[in-house]
Amino acid sequence: MSIKLYNTLTKKKEKFEPLVEGKVGIYACGITAYDVCHIGHARSAVVFDVITRYLRYRGYDVTYVKNFTDIDDKIIAKANSEGKTIFEISEKYIREHDEDMDVLGVARPTFVPRATEHIGGMISLIRVLLDKGLAYEVEGDVYYAVEKFVEYGKLSGRSLEDMMAGARIDVSEKKNNPLDFALWKASKAGEPWWESPWGRGRPGWHIECSVMSQHFLGETFDIHGGGEDLIFPHHENEIAQSEGATGKPLANYWVYNGFVTVDGEKMSKSLGNFFTVKDILQSYHPEVLRLFVLQSHYKSPVDFSDESLADARMGMERFYTTLNAINEALSGCGDFSGITGEKLSAKDSDAYAKLTSLPERFADAMDDDFNTPRAIGYIFDAVRIVNGYMADEKSPISPEACFVLDTAKRAFLATGEVLGLFFDDPDDYLRKNRDREAGKRGLDVKDIERLIEERRAARLAKDWKKADEIRRVLADKKIILRDAPSGTTWKIA
């Protein structure tokens, strides 16, 4: 089955056909480096991380480029307010971005260019646009004349008249048309500048990505993406610049992740519902945040709330509990290398057939516009099958059962690698998740374990009344105990 993805440019789902067989070029717009990353940044990063992972899983050689905007009005304002240079500000927040992404398990892109590294390329592209009559210079500023690009608006699907009515536009008396946008800005007092044919100044925002994407991926590449808010004006303007200069399509597929709301409202610092990645990871494991993001289709809006994160936490605990049980069972296995699928009993064969189908079903879901909710649903189905299968097994388990469970584990880890999940040791994950949840509820882990030890001593002394009383005390705190030959473990309901 071939991969299909929704192309915002054509407004339909299309078969994915890369420009070069076996190779894929992707460009996704990165952060403007003036503040810490929030949940919206995390969603976009995880979405394109998984898209890249899946294409590689399918055998493609992927070149993934994601930029940093390190020269911008917001960076300049931040630098001036803190008495620092723009380079100190951008370096700080690029470093913090990388730290957040590393913790989230987002793999580093192939290339991570910074805008200030490509000023020369921007000047060259602006010259081409001026020579073609698509841009004009006024007192050291250079503007793109949107009316000269006949296809302007083809990505957002709006006419120039609609854009004039609905867009927030930087109004300037220098512009021929209010929608014209800056390619080069003349230097103002206190601002950084670079020499150019139009005098000292700095690039506009949109020209940066046109130059960086084409520098690494060529005049036309496969996939351009980012958050839905970038469709207009940023990517509309990128298309006008790039295609106006080359006469070629900038990208064949335009892919966007949907917005994130918080408890049904747009995220905003003024509303007090602004959550940074660091805020969230103080209370939740990084893979919980990834699962939360991936449980919705990447194009859909997603609502961020404590309830939705709690649901994702429970899902991850279910996954890891099953993986932990598999590991415990496999630790007692002898040699089962001689077992094959053809040598299984009817019961073992049925479970084996269902579990070996997981990678294929997973791929079917991901081939359908990277449908991670359906793919995750198939993993949940496999978890249910494994748990039902293990419930019928007696200890020690048979070599055939060891073979089936090893097959399940391999399938879980292979599909999990695409999603960026299941990288933790299951026992460590469950313990850390349990302790983190205890802290959120104001429970002291040491007190819980002290009570469990007192209960163990009471049971050894056959003081069943005291042991039962301690169990009730813990149950009132939503602590669930599990007694096993190796000892007592606990979790929070």
GIRA-V927863 format. One record per pair of residues at least 24 apart in sequence whose C-alpha atoms are under 10 Angstrom apart, sorted by the first residue. I is the first residue (numbers start at 1). J is the second residue. D is the distance in whole Angstrom. If there is no record, write none. Layout:
BEGIN
i: (I/I)
j: (J/J)
d: (D/D)
END
This chain:
BEGIN
i: (1/1/1/1/2/2/2/2/3/3/3/3/3/3/3/3/3/3/4/4/4/4/4/5/5/5/5/5/5/5/5/5/6/6/6/6/6/6/6/6/7/7/7/7/7/7/7/7/7/8/8/8/8/8/8/8/8/8/8/8/9/9/9/9/9/9/9/9/9/9/10/10/10/10/10/10/11/11/11/11/13/13/14/14/14/15/15/15/16/16/16/16/16/16/17/17/17/18/18/18/18/18/18/19/19/19/19/19/20/20/21/21/22/22/22/22/22/22/22/23/23/23/23/23/23/23/23/24/24/24/24/24/24/24/24/24/24/24/24/25/25/25/25/25/25/25/25/25/25/25/25/25/25/25/25/25/26/26/26/26/26/26/26/26/26/26/26/26/26/26/26/26/26/26/26/26/27/27/27/27/27/27/27/27/27/27/27/27/27/27/27/27/27/27/27/27/27/28/28/28/28/28/28/28/28/28/28/28/28/28/28/28/29/29/29/29/29/29/29/29/29/29/29/29/29/29/30/30/30/30/30/30/30/30/30/30/30/30/31/31/31/31/31/31/31/31/32/32/32/32/32/32/32/32/32/32/32/32/32/33/33/33/33/33/33/33/33/33/33/33/33/33/33/33/33/33/33/33/34/34/34/34/34/34/34/34/34/34/34/34/34/34/34/34/34/34/35/35/35/35/35/35/35/35/35/35/35/36/36/36/36/36/36/36/36/36/36/37/37/37/37/37/37/37/37/37/37/37/37/38/38/38/38/38/38/38/38/38/38/39/39/39/39/39/39/39/39/39/39/39/39/39/39/40/40/40/40/40/40/40/40/40/40/40/40/40/40/41/41/41/41/41/41/41/42/42/42/42/42/42/42/42/42/42/43/43/43/43/43/43/43/43/43/43/43/43/44/44/44/44/44/44/44/44/44/44/44/45/45/45/45/45/45/45/45/45/46/46/46/46/46/46/46/46/46/46/46/46/46/47/47/47/47/47/47/47/47/47/47/47/47/47/47/48/48/48/48/48/48/48/48/48/49/49/49/49/49/49/49/49/50/50/50/50/50/50/50/50/50/50/50/51/51/51/51/51/51/51/52/52/52/53/53/53/53/53/53/54/54/54/54/54/54/54/54/55/55/55/55/56/57/57/57/57/57/58/58/62/62/63/63/63/63/63/64/64/64/64/64/64/64/64/64/65/65/65/65/65/65/65/65/65/65/65/66/66/66/66/66/66/66/66/66/66/66/66/67/67/67/67/67/67/67/67/67/67/68/68/68/68/68/68/68/68/68/69/69/69/69/69/69/69/69/70/70/70/70/70/70/70/71/71/71/71/71/71/71/71/71/71/72/72/72/72/72/72/73/73/73/76/76/76/77/79/80/80/85/85/86/86/87/87/90/96/97/99/100/100/100/100/100/101/101/102/103/103/103/103/103/103/104/104/104/104/104/104/104/104/104/104/105/105/105/105/105/105/105/106/106/107/110/111/111/112/113/113/113/113/113/114/114/114/115/115/115/115/115/115/115/116/116/116/116/117/117/118/118/118/118/118/118/119/119/119/119/119/119/119/119/119/120/120/120/120/121/121/121/121/121/121/121/122/122/122/122/122/122/122/122/122/122/122/123/123/123/123/123/123/123/123/123/123/124/124/125/125/125/125/125/125/125/125/126/126/126/126/126/126/127/127/128/128/128/128/129/129/129/129/129/129/129/130/131/132/132/133/134/134/134/134/135/135/135/135/135/136/136/136/136/136/137/137/137/137/137/137/137/138/138/138/138/138/139/139/139/139/139/140/140/140/140/140/140/140/140/140/140/141/141/141/141/141/141/141/141/141/141/141/141/141/141/141/142/142/142/142/142/142/142/142/142/142/142/142/143/143/143/143/143/143/143/143/143/143/143/143/144/144/144/144/144/144/144/144/144/144/144/144/145/145/145/145/145/145/145/145/145/145/146/146/146/146/146/146/146/146/146/147/147/147/147/148/148/149/149/149/149/149/150/150/151/151/151/151/151/152/152/152/152/152/153/153/153/153/153/153/153/153/154/154/154/155/155/155/155/155/155/155/155/156/156/156/156/156/156/157/157/157/158/163/163/167/167/168/169/179/180/181/181/181/181/181/182/182/183/183/183/183/205/205/205/206/206/206/206/206/206/206/206/206/207/207/207/207/207/208/209/209/209/209/209/210/210/210/210/210/210/210/210/210/211/211/211/213/213/213/213/214/214/214/217/217/218/218/219/219/219/219/219/219/219/219/220/220/220/220/220/220/221/221/221/221/221/222/222/222/222/222/222/223/223/223/223/223/223/224/224/224/224/224/224/224/225/225/225/225/225/225/226/226/226/226/226/227/227/227/227/227/227/227/227/228/228/228/228/228/228/228/228/229/229/229/229/230/231/231/255/255/255/256/256/256/257/257/257/257/257/257/258/258/258/258/258/258/258/259/259/259/259/259/259/260/260/260/260/260/260/261/261/261/261/261/262/262/262/262/262/263/263/263/263/263/263/263/264/264/264/264/265/265/266/267/273/273/275/280/280/282/282/283/283/283/283/283/283/284/284/284/284/284/284/284/284/284/285/285/285/285/285/285/286/286/287/287/287/287/287/287/287/287/287/287/288/288/288/288/288/288/288/288/289/289/290/290/290/290/291/291/291/291/291/291/291/291/292/293/293/294/294/294/294/294/294/294/294/295/295/295/295/295/295/295/296/296/296/296/297/297/297/297/297/297/298/298/298/298/298/299/299/299/310/313/313/314/314/315/316/316/316/316/316/317/317/317/317/317/318/318/318/318/319/319/319/319/319/319/319/319/319/320/320/320/320/320/320/320/320/320/320/321/321/321/321/321/321/322/322/322/322/322/322/322/323/323/323/323/323/323/323/323/323/323/323/323/324/324/324/324/324/324/325/325/325/325/325/325/326/326/326/326/326/326/326/326/326/327/327/327/327/327/327/328/329/329/329/329/329/329/329/329/329/330/330/330/330/330/330/330/330/330/331/332/332/332/332/332/333/333/333/333/333/333/333/333/334/334/334/334/334/335/335/335/336/336/336/336/336/336/336/337/337/337/337/338/338/338/339/339/339/339/339/339/340/340/340/341/341/341/343/344/344/344/344/344/345/345/347/347/347/348/348/348/348/348/348/349/349/349/350/350/351/351/351/351/351/351/351/351/351/352/352/352/352/352/352/352/352/352/352/353/354/354/354/354/354/355/355/355/355/355/355/355/355/355/355/355/355/355/355/356/356/356/356/356/356/357/357/358/358/358/358/358/358/359/359/359/359/359/360/360/362/362/363/366/372/375/375/376/376/376/379/379/379/379/382/382/382/383/383/430/430/431/431/431/433/433/434/434/434/434/435/435/437/437/437/438/438/438/438/438/441/441/443/443/448/448/448/448/448/449/449/449/452/452/452/452/453/455/456/456/456)
j: (363/364/367/368/363/364/367/368/55/58/363/364/365/366/367/368/369/370/366/367/368/369/370/253/254/255/366/367/368/369/370/371/253/254/255/256/299/368/369/370/155/223/224/252/253/254/255/256/369/154/155/156/157/225/228/231/253/254/255/256/154/155/156/157/231/251/252/253/254/255/154/155/157/252/253/254/155/156/157/254/368/369/253/368/369/367/368/369/222/223/252/253/367/369/222/252/253/60/221/222/223/252/253/220/221/222/251/252/221/222/60/61/55/56/58/59/60/61/62/55/56/59/60/61/62/63/222/52/55/56/60/61/62/63/64/217/221/222/223/52/60/61/62/63/64/65/213/216/217/218/220/221/222/223/224/251/51/52/62/63/64/65/66/109/110/213/216/217/221/222/223/224/225/251/253/254/63/64/65/66/67/109/111/209/212/213/214/216/217/221/222/223/224/225/226/251/254/64/65/66/67/109/209/213/223/224/225/226/227/254/255/256/65/66/67/68/69/209/213/224/225/226/227/230/234/235/65/66/67/68/69/112/113/114/209/225/226/227/66/67/68/69/70/93/94/97/67/68/69/70/71/72/73/74/75/90/93/94/205/68/69/70/71/72/74/75/86/87/89/90/91/92/93/94/95/96/97/114/69/70/71/72/73/74/75/76/77/78/79/86/89/90/91/92/93/94/74/75/78/89/90/92/93/94/96/97/276/92/93/94/95/96/97/100/276/277/278/93/94/96/97/98/100/101/275/276/277/278/279/97/100/267/274/275/276/277/278/279/280/260/261/262/267/274/275/276/277/278/279/280/289/293/304/227/257/258/259/260/261/267/274/275/276/277/293/302/304/97/101/226/227/260/276/277/97/100/101/104/106/276/277/289/290/293/227/257/258/259/260/289/290/292/293/294/298/302/225/226/227/228/256/257/258/259/260/293/298/101/104/105/106/107/226/227/257/290/101/104/105/106/107/289/290/291/293/294/298/419/420/106/226/227/256/257/290/293/294/297/298/299/370/372/419/106/107/109/225/226/255/256/257/298/105/106/107/108/109/418/419/420/106/107/290/294/366/370/372/417/418/419/420/298/366/369/370/372/418/419/107/109/418/106/107/417/418/419/420/363/366/367/370/415/417/418/419/366/367/370/418/418/363/414/415/417/418/363/367/109/110/109/110/111/216/217/108/109/110/111/112/213/216/217/223/108/109/110/111/112/113/212/213/216/217/224/108/109/110/111/112/113/114/209/212/213/225/226/109/111/112/113/114/115/208/209/212/213/93/94/112/113/114/115/116/208/209/94/113/114/115/116/205/208/209/94/113/114/115/116/117/205/114/115/116/192/193/202/203/204/205/208/115/192/202/203/204/205/191/204/205/190/191/192/191/191/190/191/191/192/191/192/116/192/114/278/277/278/276/277/278/281/286/277/286/286/277/278/281/285/286/287/277/281/285/286/287/288/289/290/420/421/286/287/290/419/420/421/423/290/420/420/216/212/216/212/209/212/213/215/216/208/209/212/203/205/207/208/209/211/212/194/202/203/208/208/212/203/208/209/211/212/215/194/195/196/202/203/207/208/211/212/194/195/196/211/207/208/210/211/212/214/215/183/184/202/203/204/207/208/209/210/211/212/183/184/195/196/197/198/202/203/207/211/196/211/183/207/210/211/241/242/245/246/183/184/203/207/241/245/197/245/241/244/245/246/183/240/241/242/244/245/246/245/245/244/245/244/240/241/244/245/180/181/182/183/241/175/176/180/182/183/174/175/182/183/184/185/198/174/175/185/186/198/174/185/186/198/199/184/185/186/187/196/197/198/199/200/201/174/175/182/183/184/185/186/187/198/199/200/201/202/203/204/174/175/180/181/182/183/184/185/186/198/203/204/174/175/176/177/179/180/181/182/183/184/185/204/175/176/177/179/180/181/182/183/184/237/240/241/175/176/177/178/179/180/181/182/240/241/176/177/178/179/180/181/237/240/241/176/177/179/180/240/244/239/240/241/243/244/240/244/236/239/240/243/244/236/237/239/240/244/231/232/233/235/236/237/239/240/236/239/240/231/232/233/235/236/237/239/254/230/231/232/233/235/236/231/232/236/232/232/233/232/233/233/233/233/237/205/206/207/233/237/206/207/207/208/237/241/234/237/238/233/234/235/236/237/238/239/240/241/234/237/238/241/242/238/234/235/237/238/242/235/237/238/239/240/241/242/243/250/238/241/242/238/242/250/251/242/250/251/250/251/250/251/243/245/246/247/248/249/250/251/246/248/249/250/251/252/249/250/251/252/253/249/250/251/252/253/254/250/251/252/253/254/255/250/251/252/253/254/255/256/251/253/254/255/256/257/254/255/256/257/258/255/256/257/258/259/260/298/299/255/256/257/258/259/299/300/301/256/257/258/259/256/255/256/298/299/369/298/299/300/297/298/299/300/301/302/296/297/298/299/300/301/302/298/299/300/301/302/303/293/300/301/302/303/304/301/302/303/304/305/302/303/304/305/306/302/303/304/305/306/307/308/302/303/304/305/303/304/303/304/304/305/304/306/309/436/440/309/433/436/437/439/440/309/310/312/313/432/433/436/437/440/313/316/429/432/433/436/420/421/312/313/316/419/420/421/422/423/424/429/312/313/314/315/316/317/421/433/313/316/316/419/420/421/315/316/372/373/376/419/420/421/316/372/373/370/371/372/373/374/375/376/419/371/372/373/374/375/376/377/371/372/373/374/369/370/371/372/373/374/369/370/371/372/373/369/370/371/437/433/437/433/493/380/421/422/429/430/433/426/429/430/433/434/380/383/384/430/379/380/382/383/384/412/421/422/426/383/421/422/424/425/426/427/428/429/430/383/387/426/427/429/430/383/384/386/387/390/409/426/383/386/387/405/408/409/412/413/422/425/426/427/425/426/427/428/429/430/386/387/390/405/426/427/386/387/390/402/405/406/408/409/426/405/406/409/425/426/427/427/390/393/395/396/397/401/402/405/406/396/397/399/401/402/403/405/406/409/402/395/396/397/398/402/396/397/398/399/400/401/402/403/396/397/398/399/402/399/402/403/398/399/400/401/402/403/406/399/400/402/403/399/400/403/399/400/401/402/403/404/400/403/404/400/403/404/400/399/400/401/403/404/400/401/389/392/401/389/400/401/403/404/405/400/401/404/389/404/382/385/386/388/389/401/404/405/408/385/386/389/400/401/403/404/405/407/408/404/381/382/385/386/408/379/381/382/383/385/386/404/405/407/408/409/410/411/412/382/404/407/408/410/411/382/411/382/408/411/412/414/415/410/411/412/414/415/411/415/411/415/415/418/419/415/419/415/416/419/411/412/415/416/408/411/412/408/412/490/491/489/490/491/491/492/490/491/492/493/491/492/491/492/493/477/478/479/491/492/477/492/477/479/473/474/477/479/490/488/489/490/481/488/489/490/488/488/483/487/488)
d: (9/7/7/9/10/9/6/9/9/9/9/9/10/8/4/6/7/8/9/6/5/5/8/8/9/8/10/8/7/4/7/10/8/8/7/9/9/9/6/9/10/9/10/8/5/5/6/9/10/10/7/8/9/10/10/9/7/5/6/8/7/5/8/8/10/9/8/7/6/9/9/8/9/10/9/9/9/10/9/10/9/8/9/10/9/10/9/9/9/10/9/8/9/10/8/9/10/10/8/6/9/9/10/9/7/6/10/9/9/9/8/9/10/10/10/7/5/6/9/9/9/9/5/5/6/8/9/9/8/9/7/6/5/6/8/9/8/6/8/10/10/9/6/5/6/8/9/9/6/9/9/6/5/6/9/9/10/8/7/6/5/6/8/10/10/9/10/8/7/6/5/6/8/9/10/10/9/6/5/6/8/10/10/9/9/6/9/9/8/8/9/6/5/6/8/9/10/8/6/5/7/10/9/9/8/6/5/5/9/10/9/9/8/6/6/8/9/7/9/8/7/5/8/8/10/9/9/6/5/5/7/9/10/10/10/10/8/9/9/7/6/6/9/9/8/8/9/6/5/6/8/7/10/8/8/8/9/9/10/7/6/6/8/9/9/7/9/10/7/5/8/8/5/6/9/9/8/10/9/8/9/9/10/7/5/9/9/7/9/9/6/6/9/8/6/9/9/9/9/9/9/9/6/9/9/9/10/9/6/9/10/7/7/9/7/8/8/8/10/8/6/10/8/9/9/6/6/8/10/10/10/9/7/6/4/5/8/9/9/7/9/9/9/8/6/6/6/9/9/8/9/9/8/8/10/9/7/6/9/9/10/9/9/9/10/10/10/9/10/10/8/10/9/8/10/9/8/8/9/9/7/9/8/8/9/8/9/9/8/9/8/9/6/9/8/9/9/7/6/9/8/6/8/9/10/9/9/8/9/10/7/9/9/9/10/10/9/8/8/6/9/9/7/10/7/8/10/9/9/10/9/10/9/7/9/8/7/9/6/10/9/10/9/9/10/10/8/8/9/9/9/9/9/6/7/9/8/9/8/8/9/9/10/9/10/9/9/9/6/6/7/10/9/9/7/10/8/9/9/9/9/10/9/8/5/8/8/9/8/9/8/9/9/6/8/10/10/10/9/9/9/9/9/9/7/9/10/10/8/8/6/8/9/8/9/5/5/7/9/10/9/9/9/9/6/6/5/6/8/9/7/7/8/10/9/6/8/7/5/7/9/9/9/9/10/10/9/8/5/5/6/7/9/8/8/9/10/8/7/6/5/6/9/10/9/10/9/6/5/8/8/8/9/9/10/6/6/7/9/10/9/7/7/9/10/8/8/9/8/10/10/10/9/9/8/7/9/10/9/9/7/8/9/10/8/9/10/9/9/8/10/10/10/10/9/10/10/7/7/9/10/9/10/10/10/10/9/9/7/9/9/9/9/5/7/10/8/7/9/10/8/8/9/10/6/8/9/9/8/9/10/10/8/9/10/7/9/10/9/9/10/8/9/9/9/6/8/9/7/10/9/9/9/10/9/10/8/10/7/7/9/8/10/9/8/7/10/8/9/10/9/10/9/9/10/9/10/6/8/10/8/8/9/10/7/9/6/7/9/8/6/9/9/8/10/7/8/10/10/8/9/10/10/9/9/8/9/7/8/8/7/10/7/8/10/8/9/9/9/10/10/9/6/9/10/10/7/9/7/6/10/9/9/8/8/10/9/9/7/9/9/9/9/8/9/9/9/10/10/10/9/10/10/10/9/10/8/7/8/10/9/9/8/10/8/8/9/8/7/5/8/9/9/5/6/8/8/9/10/7/8/5/5/5/9/7/9/10/8/9/10/10/10/9/10/8/6/5/5/7/8/8/9/9/9/7/9/10/10/6/5/4/5/7/9/9/9/10/10/9/5/5/6/6/9/9/9/8/9/8/7/10/8/5/8/10/9/10/10/8/10/7/6/8/8/7/9/10/8/9/8/9/9/10/6/9/9/7/9/9/10/9/8/10/10/7/8/8/6/10/10/8/9/10/6/9/9/9/8/9/10/7/8/10/8/6/10/8/8/10/6/6/9/9/7/10/10/10/10/9/9/9/8/9/9/9/9/9/9/10/9/8/8/9/6/9/10/9/8/10/10/9/6/8/9/6/6/10/10/8/9/8/7/7/9/9/9/9/10/7/10/9/9/6/8/10/7/6/9/8/9/9/8/10/10/9/10/9/8/10/10/10/9/10/9/10/7/9/7/8/6/8/9/7/6/5/5/8/8/6/5/7/9/10/9/5/5/6/9/9/6/6/5/6/7/8/6/8/6/5/6/9/10/8/6/5/5/8/9/7/5/6/9/9/5/5/6/7/10/10/9/9/5/6/5/7/8/10/10/9/9/8/8/9/10/8/9/8/10/8/6/10/8/5/5/7/8/10/10/9/6/5/5/5/7/9/8/7/5/6/9/10/9/6/5/6/7/7/6/5/6/9/9/5/5/6/9/10/6/6/5/9/9/10/9/6/8/9/8/9/9/9/10/10/9/10/9/9/10/10/9/7/8/9/7/8/9/10/8/10/8/7/8/10/8/9/8/8/7/9/10/9/9/9/8/10/8/6/8/9/9/10/6/5/9/8/6/9/9/10/8/10/10/8/8/8/8/8/10/9/9/8/9/8/10/9/10/10/9/6/6/10/9/8/8/9/6/5/8/9/7/9/8/7/6/9/9/8/6/6/6/9/9/8/8/8/9/9/10/10/10/8/10/10/10/9/9/9/9/9/10/9/8/7/8/9/9/8/10/10/9/8/10/7/10/9/10/8/9/10/10/7/9/9/5/8/10/7/7/10/10/7/8/9/7/7/9/8/7/10/9/9/9/10/10/10/9/7/8/9/9/9/6/9/8/5/6/10/10/9/10/9/9/10/9/9/9/9/9/9/6/8/8/7/10/9/9/8/10/8/9/10/9/10/8/8/7/9/8/8/10/10/9/10/9/6/9/7/7/10/9/9/7/8/10/9/8/7/8/7/10/9/6/9/10/10/9/7/8/7/9/10/9/5/7/9/7/6/10/9/10/10/8/9/10/9/7/7/10/9/7/9/8/8/9/9/9/9/8/10/6/9/9/9/8/10/9/10/10/8/7/7/9/7/10/9/10/8/10/10/9/7/8/9/7/10/7/9/9/10/10/10/10/9/9/6/8/7/8/9/9/8/8/10/9/9/9/6/9/8/8/8/9/7/6/9/10/7/9/9/9/7/7/9/7/9/9/7/9/7/8/10/8/10/6/9/8/7/10/10/10/7/9/10/8/9/9/9/9/9/9/7/8/9/8/9/8/9/9/10/8/10/9/8/9/10/8/6/6/10/9/9/9/7/10/10/10/9/9/7/9/10/8/10/10/8/10/9/9/10/9/9/9/8/9/9/9/10/10/9/8)
END
